[in-house]
Amino acid sequence: MPTSDYDLTIQITLDPASVTEDDLPLDRLRAAVTQVLHKHDIAGGTGISLVITDDATIQQMNRQFRAVDAPTDVLSFPADPVAVPEDVLDDDPDLAAEEDYLGDLILALPYIQQQAAAEQHTLSDELTLACIHGTLHLLGYDHDSAENQAAMWAIQAELLATMGVEIVVPEFEFPVPDESEIPEKPEKSEKNIP
């Protein structure tokens, strides 16, 4: 497994009485994020923040940023690219660091714990899946269409296998348009036959 040469910051915003760093597989989560970034040849030093929080916090963020009033397992917030001219970067190394910031992953630990229990997965495996899935979103992957989902699920399955996670993520179903939604082809006439 590659060693982390990325700037991964982990913040736990849960009540310390309910969970501590020792309760979580933080090294495995770092390794999962690192695996995704290495697989995509992301430059060393690139930064990511991983925040482990509660269901209420992620529900509020989901409502605010996605208009979905429900908790979820993981949200990804890609950083806006910082367009800084090279000559300015040479003079201010702090700006270069900002340019190499990929974004934030927010994980809801209680939601992920419930999901792991319901699916009979280990918490470690479920958290690893959430980190891989969220990091892929930071890199631009999505599952908003059957084609995009197929691409994301393929790389996600490969990365899960690399991490020793045997979870098979079910695919979403996308509605097949009925005939009334499919545009009609123009009738062939002598004028438009090639």
C-alpha positions as CSV (number, residue, x, y, z in Angstrom):
1,M,0.0,0.0,0.0
2,P,1.5,3.4,-0.9
3,T,2.6,5.6,1.9
4,S,0.8,8.9,2.2
5,D,2.6,11.8,0.6
6,Y,-0.6,13.9,0.6
7,D,-1.7,16.5,3.1
8,L,-4.7,14.8,4.7
9,T,-6.2,16.5,7.7
10,I,-8.7,14.6,9.8
11,Q,-11.1,16.4,12.1
12,I,-13.6,14.6,14.4
13,T,-16.4,16.9,15.5
14,L,-18.3,14.3,17.6
15,D,-18.6,14.3,21.3
16,P,-15.4,12.8,22.7
17,A,-17.5,10.8,25.1
18,S,-19.1,9.0,22.2
19,V,-16.1,8.4,20.0
20,T,-12.3,8.9,20.1
21,E,-9.6,8.7,17.5
22,D,-8.8,5.2,18.9
23,D,-12.3,4.0,18.0
24,L,-11.8,4.8,14.3
25,P,-9.5,3.1,11.7
26,L,-7.8,6.5,10.8
27,D,-4.7,4.9,9.3
28,R,-7.0,2.8,7.0
29,L,-9.0,5.9,6.0
30,R,-5.7,7.7,5.2
31,A,-4.7,4.7,3.1
32,A,-8.0,4.7,1.2
33,V,-7.7,8.3,0.2
34,T,-4.1,7.8,-0.7
35,Q,-4.9,4.8,-2.9
36,V,-7.5,6.9,-4.9
37,L,-5.1,9.8,-5.3
38,H,-2.2,7.5,-6.4
39,K,-4.4,5.6,-8.8
40,H,-5.2,9.0,-10.5
41,D,-1.6,10.3,-10.4
42,I,-2.5,13.2,-8.2
43,A,0.6,15.2,-7.3
44,G,2.1,14.6,-3.8
45,G,1.4,17.4,-1.3
46,T,-2.2,17.7,-2.5
47,G,-4.5,18.5,0.4
48,I,-7.8,17.0,1.5
49,S,-9.8,17.5,4.7
50,L,-11.8,14.6,6.1
51,V,-14.4,15.6,8.7
52,I,-16.1,12.9,10.8
53,T,-19.3,14.2,12.2
54,D,-22.9,13.4,13.2
55,D,-26.1,12.9,11.3
56,A,-27.6,16.2,12.3
57,T,-24.6,18.1,10.9
58,I,-24.5,16.2,7.6
59,Q,-28.3,16.5,7.2
60,Q,-28.0,20.3,7.6
61,M,-25.2,20.4,5.0
62,N,-27.1,18.1,2.7
63,R,-30.2,20.4,3.0
64,Q,-28.1,23.6,2.5
65,F,-26.0,22.4,-0.5
66,R,-28.0,19.7,-2.2
67,A,-31.6,20.6,-1.2
68,V,-32.0,17.1,0.3
69,D,-33.4,17.2,3.9
70,A,-31.9,13.9,5.1
71,P,-28.7,12.6,6.5
72,T,-26.3,10.6,4.2
73,D,-23.1,8.8,4.6
74,V,-20.6,11.1,2.8
75,L,-20.6,14.5,1.2
76,S,-17.8,15.8,-1.1
77,F,-17.0,19.4,-1.6
78,P,-14.4,20.0,-4.3
79,A,-12.3,23.0,-3.8
80,D,-12.6,25.8,-6.3
81,P,-9.5,25.8,-8.5
82,V,-7.3,28.7,-7.7
83,A,-6.0,30.3,-10.9
84,V,-2.8,31.9,-9.9
85,P,-0.1,33.0,-12.5
86,E,3.2,31.1,-12.3
87,D,5.2,34.2,-11.5
88,V,3.0,34.9,-8.5
89,L,3.3,31.3,-7.3
90,D,7.1,31.6,-7.4
91,D,6.9,34.5,-5.1
92,D,4.4,33.1,-2.6
93,P,4.6,29.4,-1.8
94,D,1.4,29.6,0.4
95,L,-0.6,30.3,-2.8
96,A,0.8,27.2,-4.4
97,A,-0.4,25.2,-1.4
98,E,-3.9,26.6,-1.9
99,E,-3.8,25.6,-5.5
100,D,-3.1,22.0,-4.5
101,Y,-6.1,21.7,-2.2
102,L,-8.6,19.1,-3.6
103,G,-11.5,19.6,-1.2
104,D,-13.4,18.3,1.8
105,L,-15.0,15.0,2.6
106,I,-17.7,15.0,5.3
107,L,-18.6,11.6,6.8
108,A,-21.5,11.0,9.2
109,L,-20.3,8.3,11.6
110,P,-23.7,7.3,13.1
111,Y,-25.2,7.0,9.6
112,I,-22.2,4.8,8.4
113,Q,-22.5,2.7,11.6
114,Q,-26.2,2.0,10.9
115,Q,-25.4,1.3,7.3
116,A,-22.6,-1.2,8.3
117,A,-24.9,-3.0,10.7
118,A,-27.8,-3.2,8.3
119,E,-25.5,-4.6,5.5
120,Q,-23.5,-6.8,7.9
121,H,-20.2,-5.0,7.0
122,T,-17.5,-4.0,9.4
123,L,-17.4,-0.3,10.3
124,S,-13.9,-0.2,9.0
125,D,-15.0,-1.4,5.6
126,E,-18.0,0.9,5.4
127,L,-15.8,3.9,6.4
128,T,-13.3,2.9,3.7
129,L,-16.0,2.7,1.1
130,A,-17.2,6.2,2.1
131,C,-13.7,7.6,1.8
132,I,-13.1,6.0,-1.6
133,H,-16.5,7.1,-2.9
134,G,-16.1,10.6,-1.6
135,T,-12.6,11.1,-3.0
136,L,-13.7,9.9,-6.4
137,H,-16.4,12.6,-6.3
138,L,-13.7,15.1,-5.5
139,L,-11.9,14.0,-8.6
140,G,-15.0,14.6,-10.7
141,Y,-16.6,11.2,-10.8
142,D,-20.4,11.0,-10.5
143,H,-23.3,8.6,-10.7
144,D,-25.9,10.9,-12.2
145,S,-26.3,8.7,-15.3
146,A,-26.0,5.0,-16.1
147,E,-22.8,5.7,-18.1
148,N,-21.2,7.8,-15.4
149,Q,-22.2,5.3,-12.7
150,A,-20.6,2.4,-14.6
151,A,-17.3,4.3,-14.8
152,M,-17.4,5.3,-11.2
153,W,-18.4,1.9,-9.9
154,A,-15.7,0.2,-11.9
155,I,-12.9,2.2,-10.4
156,Q,-14.5,2.1,-7.0
157,A,-14.7,-1.7,-7.1
158,E,-11.0,-1.9,-8.1
159,L,-10.0,0.4,-5.3
160,L,-12.2,-1.5,-2.7
161,A,-10.5,-4.7,-3.8
162,T,-7.1,-3.1,-3.4
163,M,-8.0,-2.2,0.1
164,G,-9.3,-5.7,0.9
165,V,-13.0,-4.6,1.1
166,E,-15.4,-7.1,-0.3
167,I,-18.4,-4.8,-0.4
168,V,-20.3,-4.8,-3.7
169,V,-22.1,-1.5,-4.1
170,P,-25.5,-1.9,-5.7
171,E,-26.1,0.2,-8.8
172,F,-28.9,2.8,-9.0
173,E,-31.5,2.2,-11.5
174,F,-32.1,4.9,-14.1
175,P,-35.5,5.2,-15.8
176,V,-35.7,4.1,-19.4
177,P,-37.4,6.8,-21.4
178,D,-40.8,5.7,-22.8
179,E,-41.4,6.1,-26.5
180,S,-43.1,9.5,-26.1
181,E,-39.8,10.9,-24.7
182,I,-37.6,9.6,-27.6
183,P,-37.4,12.2,-30.4
184,E,-38.7,10.9,-33.6
185,K,-36.4,10.5,-36.6
186,P,-37.4,12.4,-39.6
187,E,-39.0,10.3,-42.3
188,K,-36.8,9.5,-45.2
189,S,-37.6,11.3,-48.4
190,E,-35.7,11.6,-51.6
191,K,-34.4,15.0,-50.4
192,N,-32.8,13.9,-47.2
193,I,-31.5,10.4,-48.2
194,P,-27.7,10.5,-48.2
